Amino acid sequence: MSYAVISLGGKQYRVRPGERLLVDKLATDEGATFNPRVLLVGGDGTTDLSPTTTVTARVVGHQLGEKIRIGKYKKRTGYRKHNGYRSRLTQIEIESIGSAKKPAAAKKDTVPKAEVVPKPPKAEAPKAEAAPKVATPTASAVVAQPAAEAPVRTAHPPKGYDDLTVAQIAEAASGWRRPNLEAALEHERANANRKGAIAALESALAAKEES
């Protein structure tokens, strides 16, 4: 492969087609091409010290180099000074040396697209079986049932009867209803069997029958 030695900004560079390098800033605009001075062309075992070959270069861009820190110091005086500097550079790319052009970029291997695997169909949920219909009996099939008999109300002695004295029973018996009087009389005979209370209850019952 051929190479060339070019001169830029008082410096010499050994270049090949497709090579990029940083040089001192050039006045050429970004993206423009130019032909630097060619000092030597070599390759394939031959060297031409007086070449007529043209080297074509393209300006890739302008940039700043790495920052260089500069420090000054004088002993016994306390003098200290620090400064920084960044070189202004231009990046160029060698497009061709004579008829030799930069090698074409290797094509990227095309990655086969992943095959789309169809999704399996969703399993349908089993349908719930319909409940069997129950035949509604017609009016003719309904057998009339006898109405429930009303519960028989049982009479009880008046509330708090056990705490009443004989005198209180004799005083309040006239205001009680007949079922309560009968229940109180039965309760009195079965439990306390107080003669005064029994006589008062029987007298109140007799008065109820006469009225």
Legacy VTK file of the C-alpha trace (Angstrom):
# vtk DataFile Version 3.0
C-alpha trace
ASCII
DATASET POLYDATA
POINTS 211 float
0.000 0.000 0.000
1.407 3.440 -0.942
2.114 6.174 1.568
3.233 9.790 1.386
5.082 12.336 3.463
3.346 15.735 3.465
4.223 19.110 4.948
1.676 21.166 6.949
2.483 24.153 9.144
6.215 23.456 8.997
5.746 19.868 10.182
6.001 16.622 8.275
3.464 13.792 8.476
3.562 10.274 7.080
0.055 9.479 5.841
-1.946 6.755 4.103
-5.374 6.855 2.396
-8.216 6.869 4.974
-5.968 7.972 7.838
-7.005 10.793 10.185
-4.594 13.050 12.045
-4.493 16.282 14.040
-2.469 19.193 12.677
-2.054 22.841 13.603
-5.170 24.829 12.817
-5.739 25.458 9.107
-7.603 28.309 7.477
-9.662 25.847 5.396
-13.363 25.575 6.284
-14.808 22.422 7.746
-15.822 19.896 5.076
-13.609 21.443 2.370
-10.792 19.551 0.618
-7.247 20.752 -0.088
-3.936 19.458 -1.474
-0.991 19.668 0.928
2.640 19.795 -0.242
3.977 16.279 -0.982
7.620 15.594 -0.046
7.856 11.872 -0.716
5.779 9.008 -2.042
6.648 5.398 -1.319
5.263 1.908 -1.339
5.660 -1.405 -3.202
9.424 -1.237 -2.651
9.927 2.090 -4.507
10.474 5.619 -3.214
9.982 8.843 -5.198
11.825 11.834 -3.739
10.523 14.247 -6.390
6.902 13.206 -6.614
4.309 14.660 -8.893
1.557 12.753 -7.102
-1.238 14.779 -5.539
-2.528 14.075 -2.052
-6.156 15.029 -1.361
-7.166 15.739 2.234
-10.501 16.816 3.763
-11.033 18.965 6.854
-13.129 16.970 9.349
-13.365 19.684 11.984
-11.622 22.196 14.211
-11.029 21.548 17.891
-8.917 22.391 20.921
-6.101 20.196 22.169
-5.503 19.058 25.701
-4.915 21.806 28.256
-1.275 22.398 29.191
-0.667 23.956 32.618
2.285 26.331 32.979
3.700 27.290 36.373
6.297 29.935 37.177
8.164 30.163 40.479
10.935 32.320 41.892
12.585 31.271 45.107
12.771 33.566 48.134
10.451 36.096 46.550
7.044 34.389 46.913
6.435 34.749 43.201
4.178 32.062 41.852
2.117 32.181 38.675
0.060 29.549 36.952
-1.316 29.671 33.466
-2.960 27.292 30.983
-2.813 26.810 27.247
-4.798 24.792 24.687
-3.598 24.414 21.122
-6.007 25.114 18.266
-6.000 22.042 16.050
-7.663 20.785 12.892
-8.539 17.179 12.225
-8.020 16.100 8.616
-8.633 12.883 6.718
-6.505 11.689 3.797
-8.925 10.776 1.025
-6.475 9.727 -1.689
-2.814 9.604 -2.690
-2.725 9.901 -6.433
-5.049 7.203 -7.754
-5.074 5.291 -4.465
-8.249 6.109 -2.549
-9.151 5.310 1.003
-10.532 1.801 1.438
-14.288 1.519 1.474
-15.869 0.903 4.852
-16.720 -2.731 5.430
-20.392 -3.422 5.154
-22.051 -4.335 8.354
-23.393 -7.830 8.474
-27.120 -7.674 8.319
-28.596 -9.328 11.324
-31.576 -11.451 10.341
-34.740 -10.238 11.900
-36.159 -12.406 14.588
-39.067 -14.423 13.375
-42.335 -13.423 14.920
-43.789 -16.451 16.613
-47.583 -16.265 16.639
-49.076 -16.352 20.087
-51.086 -19.480 20.873
-54.821 -18.838 20.992
-56.218 -18.230 24.437
-58.000 -21.213 25.931
-61.666 -20.446 26.235
-63.125 -20.902 29.672
-65.731 -23.677 29.824
-69.216 -22.280 29.717
-71.263 -22.812 32.825
-74.113 -25.229 32.291
-77.514 -23.655 32.537
-79.450 -24.649 35.595
-82.422 -26.885 34.805
-85.673 -25.034 34.662
-88.111 -25.832 37.402
-91.730 -25.958 36.315
-93.873 -23.503 38.202
-96.980 -25.194 39.535
-100.209 -23.819 38.138
-102.972 -22.458 40.257
-104.983 -25.653 39.780
-102.111 -27.766 41.093
-101.739 -25.750 44.241
-103.566 -27.462 47.067
-105.195 -25.066 49.444
-103.729 -25.519 52.875
-105.729 -24.715 55.976
-104.820 -21.464 57.590
-102.674 -21.812 60.669
-104.653 -21.485 63.820
-103.990 -18.384 65.854
-102.090 -19.162 69.068
-104.243 -19.226 72.167
-103.294 -16.376 74.457
-102.715 -17.541 78.026
-103.701 -15.155 80.752
-101.142 -14.331 83.458
-101.397 -12.653 86.778
-100.802 -8.878 86.740
-97.170 -7.800 86.536
-95.403 -7.792 89.895
-98.179 -9.847 91.562
-95.779 -11.773 93.783
-94.567 -8.518 95.372
-98.093 -7.281 96.249
-99.448 -7.520 99.758
-102.964 -8.715 100.605
-104.138 -5.158 101.167
-102.716 -4.047 97.809
-104.379 -7.010 96.051
-107.757 -6.206 97.636
-107.417 -2.557 96.556
-106.308 -3.224 92.943
-108.350 -6.372 92.133
-111.444 -4.430 91.121
-109.503 -2.812 88.231
-108.091 -6.059 86.797
-109.633 -7.895 83.856
-111.381 -11.218 84.397
-108.614 -13.371 82.778
-106.034 -11.732 85.009
-108.205 -12.277 88.073
-108.668 -15.949 87.218
-104.943 -16.404 86.608
-104.094 -14.577 89.838
-106.563 -16.705 91.821
-105.109 -19.921 90.377
-101.570 -18.712 91.054
-102.455 -17.739 94.611
-104.031 -21.128 95.350
-101.049 -22.972 93.896
-98.367 -20.931 95.680
-98.958 -18.557 98.590
-102.526 -19.603 99.369
-103.189 -16.434 101.307
-106.791 -16.444 102.539
-107.232 -12.688 102.426
-105.903 -12.515 98.882
-108.097 -15.448 97.761
-111.186 -13.814 99.279
-110.389 -10.478 97.589
-109.898 -12.136 94.207
-113.116 -14.224 94.478
-115.062 -11.092 95.462
-113.676 -9.198 92.453
-114.608 -12.115 90.139
-118.160 -12.193 91.503
-118.478 -8.469 90.882
-117.280 -8.963 87.275
-119.951 -11.699 86.697
-122.751 -9.510 88.041
-121.842 -6.529 85.892
LINES 1 212
211 0 1 2 3 4 5 6 7 8 9 10 11 12 13 14 15 16 17 18 19 20 21 22 23 24 25 26 27 28 29 30 31 32 33 34 35 36 37 38 39 40 41 42 43 44 45 46 47 48 49 50 51 52 53 54 55 56 57 58 59 60 61 62 63 64 65 66 67 68 69 70 71 72 73 74 75 76 77 78 79 80 81 82 83 84 85 86 87 88 89 90 91 92 93 94 95 96 97 98 99 100 101 102 103 104 105 106 107 108 109 110 111 112 113 114 115 116 117 118 119 120 121 122 123 124 125 126 127 128 129 130 131 132 133 134 135 136 137 138 139 140 141 142 143 144 145 146 147 148 149 150 151 152 153 154 155 156 157 158 159 160 161 162 163 164 165 166 167 168 169 170 171 172 173 174 175 176 177 178 179 180 181 182 183 184 185 186 187 188 189 190 191 192 193 194 195 196 197 198 199 200 201 202 203 204 205 206 207 208 209 210
